Amino acid sequence: MQALVFDPPRVGWPLFKLAGLVRRAAAVGPLSGLRLREVSPPALPGPEWVRLRTLLGGICGTDLALVAGRNHPATFLQRFASFPAVLGHENVCVVAETGSRVTRWRPGQRVCVDPALSCGPRGVVPVCVHCAAGRTSLCENTDRGVLPPGLMIGLNAQTGGSWSAEFVAHERQVFAVPDEIPDEHAVLTDPLACAVHAVLRRPPQTGEQVLLNGGGIMGVGLAAAIRALGCPNRVVGVVRHPFQADLLRRHGADDVRVHPRSMTHEDRYDDVARAVGGRRLAARFGNQAFVGGADLTYDSVGTGRSITDCLKWTAARGTLVLVGTSQISVVDTTPLWFAELNVVGCNGRQIEEVDGRRMHTYEVVFEWMRTGRLRVDGLLTHRFALGDYRAALRALLARSDSHAVKAAFVPA
């Protein structure tokens, strides 16, 4: 079968990074570690595993950062991945084969797979404290057990990933997609689940003003999740492109500010001050201070600059929720102590407490989609064949031209 296989570039990270700064398309050029290859379908690792036939394989921002060389080579996350690996963890698929001990699933069922390769899939006994509590995205054993190291499907050399015709998963990772939810909505389940988990982890409280930084699928998901919970809070968004502003407004933001790359640092801070209340104070060498701000800020961008901005744009004793997958970066931590801020991290999806029930985040998303509490029409904007992967990545690297929100591969 054909698959998109990633093996970290052997030219060295500095050279690859430099090439990407000079020309963004270098991420999909000869220096990239991503290749379309003919590979054998992965074998079932055990009798409780299932084989999945991919209908749509979503392209996550984490995948894009990996392929584009945006991650620092010293990141400890490399200890929780194994390469070469077939990428892709966002998915909607059909059960194609079941192991001899599988009792929950049968061939032909349409499902989504939680990609976390936690204690259960790895056969680790006893399970860690987080897996026992349903927090599988925080598993302490993702480098142990019967599988190679790898936080999740798509970063594991044995399981494969959704950027291919087939991959494998443990039966505990699989969730049935309701018949009412079409494939183009179901493939959004994982990114929306991550946004829903972030909002459930720190929901807006009465009277809090909310700031959303980032206009991608996660930013839209955050706005939609806040409204799905029935929170009436004022929500202000900061995005890069005008089309993202329209999306964020449609999904619940009250006010959205567009900050293109050409906008100066000073103008961005003044604009946020007008939107959420506060004032900018110029510091030396172009640095900016900020007094006032939002009570609750969600950052779905995950860069050093975005985290620094959001720390400053959050009011004293307010809370910053880190939703984007940040790594090694330069961050101005002064606001942490100066304004006595609270910072909350979010990772993936897990068992949630919602409406008095314990549910997996995927089940929350399915229910909210099915009942209309979570509106997702039009968020899957692009589909590509595996062979067109360079065009897919170019579209996501140049959103101002493509207006891409979420793109997915169609392996068949």
N, C-alpha and C positions, 0 to 999 in steps of 0.2 A: 504494500500500500504506500501511497505518498504521504509524507509528513514533513512538517517544518521543524527541523532539528537545530538546536542552538548549542554551540560549543564556544566558550569564551575565546575571543580573538587572540591569536598567538603572537601578534605583532607588538603586544605590550599596550597597556591601558593608556599611558601618556600619548603615544602616537595616535591611537584611535580617537582619544578625546580631542586632540588637536585637530585632527581631520574633521571631526564633527563640528568644532567651533568655526572652522573655515568654511565648511560646506555641510549644511544640515543633512543632505542626501547621503553623506558618507555612511550614515547608520544602516543604509540598505545596499551599500556598494560592496566592492571586493574585500574591504577590510572587515566587514561585518562577520560575526560568527554564526549568522542565521543562513541555513541552506535548505532548499527543497530536496529531499532525498527519498529514495525507495527503501523502505524498511519493512521488516516482518512485524505483524501485529504482536503486541506483548502477550505473553502467556499469563494465564491466571496464576497468581502467586500462591493460592490456596483454595480449599473447597468452599470457603465462604465469600468468594469473590465473584464479580460479574463482569462480563465484557459489554461495553457500550458502543453503539454505532452513533457517531456524531451527526447531528442534524445542523447545528450551528455552533461554532466555537468563537466566543467573544474575544476581543483584543483589549486587554486591561492596560491601564497606565503603567502598572508595575512591569508588565511584559515589555512595553515600549521603552521604558527607562533602561531595562536590562539590555535590550537589543541596541539601543542608541548609545550605550556606554556611559550613562549618567550616574551609575553607582560607583562609589569610590572603591578601588581594588582592595582596601584594607577592611571593608565591611565584614563584620562577623557573620552576616547572613550567608556568606559563602560556605560556612560550616554546616548550614542547614539546606544544602542543595547538592545535587550530584549531576554531573554533565559527562558526555553530551545527553541532552534531554529533549524530548518533544515538548514544545511549549504549549500553553493554553490550559487555563483552569476554569474559565467561564464557559458554560455549556448548556445545551439542551440536547438530549439524546434518546435513543431507544435501546432497551435491554436486548442484546443479541444472543447472549449465552450466560448460563448460570452454573456455578460450581455445585458439586454434589450435595453440599450441606446448606445451600441457600434455600430459605423457606419464605422469604418476604417478597420475592420478585419472580417474574416469569418473562420469557422472551416476548417482545412486542410492546411492553409497557413503555410509555413516554415519561422520562424522568429528568431531573437535574441532580447533579452530584456536588455535594459539599466537598471541596478539594482537600480539606485538612487531613493529613496522614498522621493521625494521632495514635494513642496507645492501642485502641481497638484494632484498626487495620494492621498495625505492626505486630500484633500478638504479644504485647508487653503485659506481663502479669506480675504483681498487681498493677493496676492502672494508677497513673499519677493523680494527685489531689484535684487538679483542674479537670481532667477527663472524667473523674468520678462525679464532679459537680456539673458536667455538661459543657464546660468551657474548653472544648476540644481545640480551638484556635490557640490556646495558651499551653498546649501539651508540652511537658518537659522531656519527652522521649523521642523527638522527631529525628534524632540521629542514631536511634537504636532499633532493635527488633529485627524482623525478617526482611525488611526493605533497606535499601541504601539510604543515606541521609537525604532529607528533603522535606521541607515544611508541608508541601502539598503536591497534588497532581499537577504536572506541568513544570515542576522543578525537581523531578525525580527520574533517574535514569531507567527505572524498571517499569513504572506504571504507564508511561506514555502521557499524552495530553490531548486536549481537544482541538489542537491545530493538526488534526489527522483524521482519518476515517474511523479509527477505533482506538479506545484506550480501556483500561481496567480500573475497577474501584471495589472496595469492600462493601458488602451489602449494607453496613451501617451508615455509609456515606450517601446513600441513594434516597431521593425523595420524589414521590409521584407528583407529576404536574396535573392539576385539574383540567378536565376536558375543555372548559371555557377559556383557558388561557392559550392563545396561539404561540407558535414557536418564536415569533419575533418579539413577543413579550417575555416568554420564559427565559430566553437567553440573557435577559437583563437581571435575572434573579440574584446572581451573586453580587454585582456592584450595588444594586439597590439594598440587598441584605446588609452589606457593610455600612451603608448610609443609615439604614434603620437601626442597626446595632449602635451606631454612634449616638443617635438621638435618644435611644432607650437608655444608653449608659449615662447620659447627662441630659435629661429633657429640660426644655425651657420652663422656668418657674414663673409664677404670676408676676406680671409687671416687668419682667426682664426684656430688655431690647437685645435682639439677636443680630449678629453679623455673620454672613457666610462669605468666605473668601474662596473663590474658584467657581467657574461656570461650566465644568465638565459634567459627566454623568453623575459623579459623586455630589457635586454642588446641587444639581437638580434633585437628586435623591434626598438630600438633606432637607431642602425646602418642602418637598412632597411629604416626607415622613413627619415633619413638624405639623403640617396641616392634617395629615391622616390621624395624628394623635389628638386633634381637636384643639391644639394650642393657638390662642388668638394673638400671640405676641407680635409686635412689629418686627419684621424681618427685612434687613438690608443686605443686598448682595454686592460683591465686587467681582467683576469679570474682565476678561481680556477683550472679548469681541462683542459687537452689537447683537449678533444672532443669539449669543448666550444670554444676553440680558432679556430678550423676548421670552426665551425658554424659562428662565428663572421666574419671571413675572407670571407666566402661565401656570407655574407649579407652586405659587403661593407667596413669592417675595413681594413686599409692599413697595420697595424702592431698590433699583439696581443701578450701580455706577459702573461705567465702562472705562477701564484704564488700559489703553493700548500701550505697546512697548515704547512708543515714542514719548509718552507722558513723563514729565519730570518727577523726580522723587518728591519735591516740594509740592507740586500740584496734586499728586496722589494723596498726600497726607492732608492737604487743605480740603480736598473733596470729601474724604472720609470724615473729617471734622464737621463739615456741613451736614453730612448725612446722619451721623450718629450722635453728634454733640461732642465738643471737645475743641482743643486748639493745638496747633503745631508750634513747637519751639525749635528753631534752628540751632544745631550744634556745630562743632568744628568738622571740617573736611567733608561737608555734605551730609553728615549724619543728622537725623531728625529725632526730636523727642515729641511726646504726645501726652497731653493731659486730658482726662475724661475718657470717653469711648463707650463701647458696647458692654453690656453686662455679661453676655455670653457670646463667644466667638467660636466658630467651627472653621478650621483650615483644612481644605481638601486638596491643596496644592502640594505641600510637603517638601518645599525647598527651604534652604537656609534663609533666603530673603523673605519668603512668605511667612515663615514662623516668626522671624524678627518683627515683621510688620504687624502680625496678629497679636503678638505680645504687647506691642505698643498701643494698638488700637483697642485693647481691652481695658475697661475701667478698673480702678483700684479695687482689689478684693473680688474681681470678676473671675471668670473661668474661660480658659482656652481649651478646646477639644481638638486634639490632633487626629485627623481622619486620614489625610494623605500619608502614603508610605515614605516617610522621610528616612534619610540615612546620615552618613557623616557629612556635616556641613558647618559653616561658620554662622553662628547665631549670637545676636546681642542679648545676653541674659539679664541685663540691668533691670528691665521691668519686673522680672520675677520677684526680686526682693524689694525693689523700690516701690512697687504697687501691691505687694503681697498677693500675687496672683495664684490661682489654682490652675494646674495643668492636668488634663485627663487624656490618657492614651486609649486608642481603640484598635482592635485587631480582629478583623474578620467577622465571623458569625458564630453563634453558639445558642445555648438554651436561654430563652428570655422569660421574664415575667410580664405578661401582657393581658390586660383585662381580667386579672385574677387567675390566669392560666399559665402553665409552663409550656412553652412552645419553642421549637427551633426557629431561628430567624427566617429560614426559607419558608416555613409554614406560615409565619406572620405575613411575609410578602405575598405568598399565594392567596391567602385569605383577603388581604387588602386589595390585591389586583382584582380578584373575583367579585368582590362586593363594591368596587368602584371607589374605595377610600384612597387608593394609590393609582393615579392616572399616569399611564406610560405610553400612550399613543405617540408615534413619531420619533421615539428616542433612538431606535435602531435606524440610523440614517444611511449606512453603507454596508453592502455585502460584496465579498470578493471570493473568487476561487483561490485555492492554495497557491496555484501557479502565479497568481497576480499579487503575491505578498509584498513586493516592492511598491506597487501602486497603493496598497492598503496602508503601509507604514508612511508613505509620503503624504497621503491624505490626512493622517492623524498628526503628522509633524507640521502641517501647514493648514490648520483649521480655519484661518482667516479666509482662505480661498475655497476650501472644500466644505466648510460649515459642518464638519463631522462632529457628531455627538458620541455615538457608539457605532463601531464597525465590527463585523463578524466574518469569519471564514465559513464557506459552504464546502465541506470536504468532498461531498459526492459529486 
